[in-house]
Amino acid sequence: MSIIGRKEHLKELDRLLESNDAEFLALYGRRRVGKTFLIEQHFGKQLCFQLTGIRDGLLKEQLANFHTEISKRSQKQRDCPSSWQEAFQQLADHLRTLRGKGKRVIFLDELPWLASARSRFLPALDHFWNTYLRKDPRFILVICGSAASWMIAKVIDHKGGLHNRITARMKLDPFTLTESGQFLKSRGVKLTQYDQITLAMVMGGIAHYLKEAQPGQSAAQIIDRACFTKTGLLRDEFDRLYASLFENSDRHVEIVRELAKHPQGLTRPALTKIYTTGGRLSQTLRELEEAGFISIHEQFDKKSKDTIYRVADEYSLFYIKWIENKRSTGAGGFLGKFNTAPWRAWSGYALESLAYKHTPQIKSTLGIAQVDTHACSWIHRPNKTFPKGAQIDLLLDRADRSINLIEIKFSEGPFTINKAYAEELRRKVQVFKDVTGTKKNVFLTFLTTHGLTDNAYAKELVDISITTECFFK
């Protein structure tokens, strides 16, 4: 199977292959995103040793796993090493037997599981690189981990040890909608853009989750089977996901659950009042952001303390709302809930998350790709001066003295602005102008799945109408 997307990543991997020096790559990204697949596929011919950590494995078990892997690749009989220092010495002895001038890749996967407490793995790896690998330009050492916060803290930004050894770093993000579509097509799955978006609102761009899609099934059928049948991959993925990425994951889960209750997000002061689990809030928020579970959005014309935190992981939102609360039970249960009022309400919020991730595509469609633009949110809560509240789904503050107030609507067909909603839109735009006092152009912009119904209200109020088709550009 060929690699989908990842063009910039492949360029970097090719650069390492062409380098005249030994290279040390640190690769990270959330669980199931495709890190191992990328390395194995692109470096397949160059891989000369590969080791994957065992989750919660004892030192003895990890070393036994190492012994198994090196025995597969070497004809020399060796005793099982008693320490990582001895293990890397055995690996160095094996590498010395390799002939040829081409690049050779040593791939250490799930590094956080290998480098458990008191294992002395990292000092041994540092010594292995410094005394042997870096001196031989044939070698590329790749270390990989799903626990992004651990990789950054212990390896990439760590002031000692491996920090100064890394020659390249790479983060692998989930697929964009375009890449997800290519991935599905490569597996014979043919879905409309509407159904691809529906699937993305549940699975995000996680390649392993998207493998659940089968040819000839609608998005609703795929979601029903993957999330609500007893053997569905995503039915019980939530707890495993967080536990595999974070130590003391209860505090991370608590924040995600709380943010899931507030689709418009929460500020740091609001989170401080709610957060009860032991541990530092700043560190936990940073770890969640690095792993892609939450996103941070500045508010227009507000101070940094008013920054909004929102859940960014589509699967987590769906699990908390639909799977965990048993809103759909058993095979076929979700099919009965699909396109009900609760689903439509939830999907509107889920589409907002996708919109933030596809801001470059939105800008391109609006014809402002080259304009310096700040994407943010805006919420006004009633006060004595301005007693009417208002909220903007997505705001683009542009350097050309213009602002797009973007309303995001998910619907099966063209979205219709009726009399009551027209009045709400007039009020919302006026509240924004009054509260902010902006002197910029203000363009009311609609982002919908199937466009707007062409009626008098749309003509009067909407300056620009675009559709989610832009996500796929």
Backbone hydrogen bonds, N-H to C=O, Kabsch-Sander energy under -0.5 kcal/mol:
donor,donor_aa,acceptor,acceptor_aa,energy
10,L,6,R,-2.7
11,K,7,K,-2.0
12,E,8,E,-1.8
13,L,9,H,-2.4
14,D,10,L,-2.4
15,R,11,K,-2.0
16,L,12,E,-1.9
17,L,13,L,-1.7
18,E,14,D,-1.7
19,S,15,R,-0.8
19,S,16,L,-0.6
23,E,139,F,-1.9
25,L,141,L,-2.9
26,A,168,A,-2.4
27,L,25,L,-0.6
27,L,143,I,-2.9
28,Y,170,M,-2.4
29,G,145,G,-1.1
33,V,30,R,-1.5
38,L,34,G,-2.0
39,I,35,K,-2.0
40,E,36,T,-2.8
41,Q,37,F,-2.6
42,H,38,L,-2.3
43,F,39,I,-2.5
46,Q,43,F,-0.8
47,L,43,F,-1.6
48,C,105,V,-2.7
49,F,105,V,-1.3
51,L,107,F,-2.5
53,G,109,D,-2.3
55,R,53,G,-0.5
57,G,54,I,-2.2
62,Q,58,L,-2.4
63,L,59,L,-2.5
64,A,60,K,-1.9
65,N,61,E,-2.0
66,F,62,Q,-2.1
67,H,63,L,-2.5
68,T,64,A,-2.0
69,E,65,N,-2.1
70,I,66,F,-2.6
71,S,67,H,-1.7
72,K,68,T,-1.2
73,R,69,E,-0.8
74,S,70,I,-1.3
87,A,83,S,-2.0
88,F,84,W,-2.7
89,Q,85,Q,-1.3
90,Q,86,E,-2.1
91,L,87,A,-2.1
92,A,88,F,-2.3
93,D,89,Q,-2.2
94,H,90,Q,-2.1
95,L,91,L,-2.7
96,R,92,A,-1.7
97,T,94,H,-1.4
98,L,95,L,-1.4
104,R,138,R,-3.1
105,V,46,Q,-2.8
106,I,140,I,-2.7
107,F,49,F,-2.8
107,F,105,V,-0.6
108,L,106,I,-0.6
108,L,142,V,-3.1
109,D,51,L,-3.2
109,D,107,F,-0.7
111,L,144,C,-3.1
113,W,110,E,-1.1
114,L,110,E,-1.2
115,A,111,L,-2.8
116,S,114,L,-1.2
119,S,116,S,-2.0
124,A,120,R,-1.3
125,L,121,F,-2.6
126,D,122,L,-2.6
127,H,123,P,-2.1
128,F,124,A,-2.2
129,W,125,L,-2.5
130,N,126,D,-2.7
131,T,127,H,-2.5
132,Y,128,F,-1.3
133,L,128,F,-1.7
134,R,129,W,-2.7
135,K,132,Y,-1.1
136,D,133,L,-2.0
139,F,136,D,-1.8
140,I,104,R,-2.6
141,L,23,E,-2.9
142,V,106,I,-3.2
142,V,140,I,-0.6
143,I,25,L,-2.8
143,I,141,L,-0.5
144,C,108,L,-2.2
145,G,27,L,-1.7
148,A,146,S,-1.7
151,M,147,A,-2.4
152,I,148,A,-2.4
153,A,149,S,-2.6
154,K,150,W,-3.1
155,V,151,M,-1.3
156,I,151,M,-2.4
157,D,152,I,-3.4
163,H,160,G,-1.8
164,N,161,G,-0.5
165,R,162,L,-1.7
166,I,162,L,-1.4
167,T,24,F,-2.2
168,A,24,F,-1.9
170,M,26,A,-2.5
172,L,28,Y,-2.6
173,D,171,K,-0.7
175,F,205,G,-2.9
178,T,471,F,-0.5
180,S,176,T,-2.8
181,G,177,L,-2.4
182,Q,178,T,-2.0
183,F,179,E,-2.5
184,L,180,S,-2.7
185,K,181,G,-2.4
186,S,182,Q,-2.1
187,R,183,F,-0.8
187,R,184,L,-1.0
188,G,185,K,-1.9
189,V,184,L,-2.6
190,K,188,G,-0.6
191,L,189,V,-0.7
196,Q,192,T,-2.3
197,I,193,Q,-2.3
198,T,194,Y,-2.2
199,L,195,D,-2.5
200,A,196,Q,-2.2
201,M,197,I,-2.0
202,V,199,L,-1.3
203,M,199,L,-2.9
204,G,200,A,-2.1
206,I,203,M,-1.3
207,A,205,G,-0.7
208,H,32,R,-1.7
209,Y,206,I,-0.5
210,L,206,I,-2.3
211,K,207,A,-1.0
212,E,209,Y,-2.1
213,A,210,L,-1.7
217,Q,214,Q,-1.4
222,I,218,S,-2.3
223,I,219,A,-2.7
224,D,220,A,-2.4
225,R,221,Q,-2.3
226,A,222,I,-2.5
227,C,223,I,-2.3
228,F,224,D,-1.9
229,T,225,R,-0.8
232,G,229,T,-1.6
234,L,226,A,-2.0
235,R,226,A,-0.7
235,R,232,G,-1.1
236,D,232,G,-0.5
240,R,236,D,-0.8
241,L,237,E,-2.8
242,Y,238,F,-1.9
243,A,239,D,-2.3
244,S,240,R,-1.9
245,L,241,L,-0.7
245,L,242,Y,-0.7
246,F,242,Y,-2.2
249,S,246,F,-0.7
251,R,248,N,-1.4
253,V,249,S,-2.6
254,E,250,D,-2.2
255,I,251,R,-1.5
256,V,252,H,-2.1
257,R,253,V,-2.8
258,E,254,E,-2.1
259,L,255,I,-2.8
260,A,256,V,-2.0
261,K,257,R,-0.8
261,K,258,E,-0.9
262,H,259,L,-1.5
265,G,262,H,-2.6
266,L,309,Y,-1.9
268,R,305,K,-0.5
268,R,307,T,-0.6
271,L,267,T,-2.2
272,T,268,R,-2.4
273,K,269,P,-1.4
274,I,270,A,-1.0
275,Y,271,L,-3.0
284,T,280,R,-2.0
285,L,281,L,-2.7
286,R,282,S,-2.3
287,E,283,Q,-2.5
288,L,284,T,-2.2
289,E,285,L,-2.3
290,E,286,R,-2.5
291,A,287,E,-1.6
292,G,289,E,-1.2
293,F,288,L,-2.4
294,I,288,L,-1.0
295,S,310,R,-2.6
297,H,308,I,-2.9
300,F,377,S,-2.4
302,K,299,Q,-1.8
306,D,303,K,-1.8
307,T,304,S,-1.8
308,I,297,H,-3.4
309,Y,266,L,-2.9
310,R,295,S,-2.3
312,A,293,F,-2.7
313,D,293,F,-1.5
314,E,312,A,-0.7
317,L,313,D,-1.8
318,F,314,E,-2.3
319,Y,315,Y,-3.0
320,I,316,S,-2.3
321,K,317,L,-2.0
322,W,318,F,-3.1
323,I,318,F,-1.1
324,E,319,Y,-3.2
326,K,323,I,-1.3
327,R,322,W,-1.7
328,S,322,W,-0.9
330,G,228,F,-0.6
333,G,330,G,-2.2
336,G,332,G,-0.9
336,G,333,G,-0.6
337,K,333,G,-0.6
337,K,334,F,-1.0
338,F,334,F,-1.6
340,T,337,K,-2.0
344,R,340,T,-2.5
345,A,341,A,-2.4
346,W,342,P,-2.4
347,S,343,W,-3.0
348,G,344,R,-1.4
349,Y,345,A,-1.1
350,A,346,W,-2.2
351,L,347,S,-2.4
352,E,348,G,-1.2
353,S,349,Y,-1.3
354,L,350,A,-1.6
355,A,351,L,-2.3
356,Y,352,E,-2.1
357,K,353,S,-1.4
358,H,354,L,-1.0
358,H,355,A,-0.7
359,T,356,Y,-1.0
362,I,358,H,-1.9
363,K,359,T,-2.8
364,S,360,P,-2.2
365,T,361,Q,-2.1
366,L,362,I,-2.0
367,G,363,K,-0.6
367,G,364,S,-1.0
368,I,363,K,-2.6
371,V,368,I,-1.5
374,H,397,D,-2.5
375,A,373,T,-0.6
376,C,395,L,-2.6
377,S,298,E,-1.8
378,W,392,I,-1.0
380,H,390,A,-3.5
381,R,379,I,-0.5
383,N,386,F,-1.8
389,G,387,P,-0.5
390,A,380,H,-2.1
392,I,378,W,-3.0
394,L,406,I,-1.4
395,L,376,C,-2.8
396,L,404,N,-2.2
397,D,374,H,-2.7
397,D,395,L,-0.7
398,R,396,L,-0.7
398,R,402,S,-2.6
399,A,372,D,-2.2
401,R,398,R,-0.8
402,S,398,R,-0.6
403,I,441,N,-2.3
404,N,396,L,-2.1
405,L,403,I,-0.6
405,L,443,F,-2.2
406,I,394,L,-2.9
406,I,404,N,-0.8
407,E,405,L,-0.6
407,E,445,T,-2.9
409,K,407,E,-0.5
409,K,447,L,-2.5
411,S,409,K,-0.5
415,F,451,G,-2.9
417,I,415,F,-0.5
418,N,416,T,-0.8
422,A,418,N,-2.4
423,E,419,K,-1.8
424,E,420,A,-1.8
425,L,421,Y,-2.4
426,R,422,A,-2.3
427,R,423,E,-2.3
428,K,424,E,-2.6
429,V,425,L,-2.5
430,Q,426,R,-2.2
431,V,427,R,-2.9
432,F,428,K,-2.2
433,K,429,V,-2.2
434,D,430,Q,-2.7
435,V,431,V,-3.0
436,T,432,F,-2.3
437,G,433,K,-1.8
441,N,401,R,-2.3
443,F,403,I,-3.3
443,F,441,N,-0.5
444,L,442,V,-0.6
445,T,405,L,-3.0
445,T,443,F,-0.6
446,F,464,I,-2.6
447,L,407,E,-3.0
448,T,446,F,-0.5
448,T,466,I,-2.0
449,T,409,K,-0.9
453,T,415,F,-2.7
455,N,453,T,-1.7
459,K,455,N,-2.0
460,E,456,A,-2.1
461,L,457,Y,-2.5
462,V,458,A,-1.9
463,D,444,L,-2.2
463,D,461,L,-0.5
464,I,444,L,-1.6
466,I,446,F,-3.1
468,T,448,T,-1.8
470,C,467,T,-1.9
471,F,468,T,-1.6
472,F,469,E,-1.4
473,K,470,C,-1.5
